[in-house]
Amino acid sequence: MIIHQKHFTLKEKRRGFHLITSEVINAIPQISEIKIGMLQLFIQHTSASLTINENADSTVRQDFETFFNKTVQENDPDYLHDYEGSDDMPAHLKASILGSSVTIPITNGRLAFGTWQGIYLCEHRNYGGNRQFVVTVWGV
């Protein structure tokens, strides 16, 4: 069994949904050593999230942002947690809905995505700052 783990940081990105598949692969080149295995990516934050979706048409990412802004609206007077601004509590809710990790199979040293799939960093804050990740790969 081969196991590798790496901590890495991505520079601040604007609010929205961003493809980060290349950055993840570059952060852990040991993927190429694994014939059959798994990659798990974890974001160490509570106001940003991860998901896997369409990597070809950027309008999908724009529509994700539109959907989540309509579904979890800012400036709700019922939110108590608003110390960091009107996007604070909605960012936590969006992150909980989408989740803090993704797991992808590895086949013959490559991520076994389906057609058009990629990893999204879902940035829910207007000024989220740099984001830290832990990526782990294991297999044979």
Number of C-alpha atoms within 10 A of each C-alpha: 7 12 15 14 15 13 15 14 14 14 10 12 18 15 16 20 24 19 22 16 17 10 13 19 16 10 18 18 13 17 27 14 16 20 15 16 23 21 24 15 21 18 22 16 14 17 22 26 26 23 17 19 17 17 19 13 9 12 11 14 20 13 13 14 18 12 11 17 16 10 11 15 13 17 14 13 8 6 12 8 12 15 9 9 13 18 21 21 25 25 26 18 17 21 20 14 11 15 17 21 17 18 16 17 17 22 17 14 16 20 18 16 15 9 10 11 15 20 24 21 23 28 25 27 22 15 12 18 13 10 17 14 19 17 21 19 24 21 18 13
